[in-house]
């Protein structure tokens, strides 16, 4: 017997939010810190956003492709 799962649009939206949500917040924080002349902290947040995006695209992208 096969179980019918139903509509999984909310799950895909949730995975996209996990993929790009924190990276977007890190980019915004980095931009604000750059604006207020704290360039080193801004660079750290921009690098964190890039690393988070790279890792989340790998993990969540693999989950979405199946």
C-alpha positions, 0 to 999 in steps of 0.5 A, spaced: 500 500 500 502 506 497 501 512 502 499 519 498 503 524 501 499 530 498 501 537 497 508 539 499 509 546 496 509 548 503 515 544 504 519 546 498 518 553 501 520 552 507 527 549 504 528 555 500 527 559 506 532 555 510 537 556 504 537 563 503 534 566 509 540 566 514 544 568 508 540 574 506 540 576 514 548 576 514 548 580 507 544 585 510 548 585 517 554 586 513 552 591 509 550 595 515 556 594 518 560 596 512 556 603 512 557 604 519 565 604 518 566 597 521 569 594 515 572 588 518 566 586 522 562 587 515 567 582 511 566 577 516 559 577 516 559 577 508 564 571 508 559 567 513 553 569 508 557 566 502 559 560 506 552 559 509 549 559 502 554 554 499 553 549 504 546 550 504 545 550 497 549 543 497 545 540 503 538 543 501 539 542 494 540 535 494 534 534 498 530 538 493 533 534 487 530 527 490 
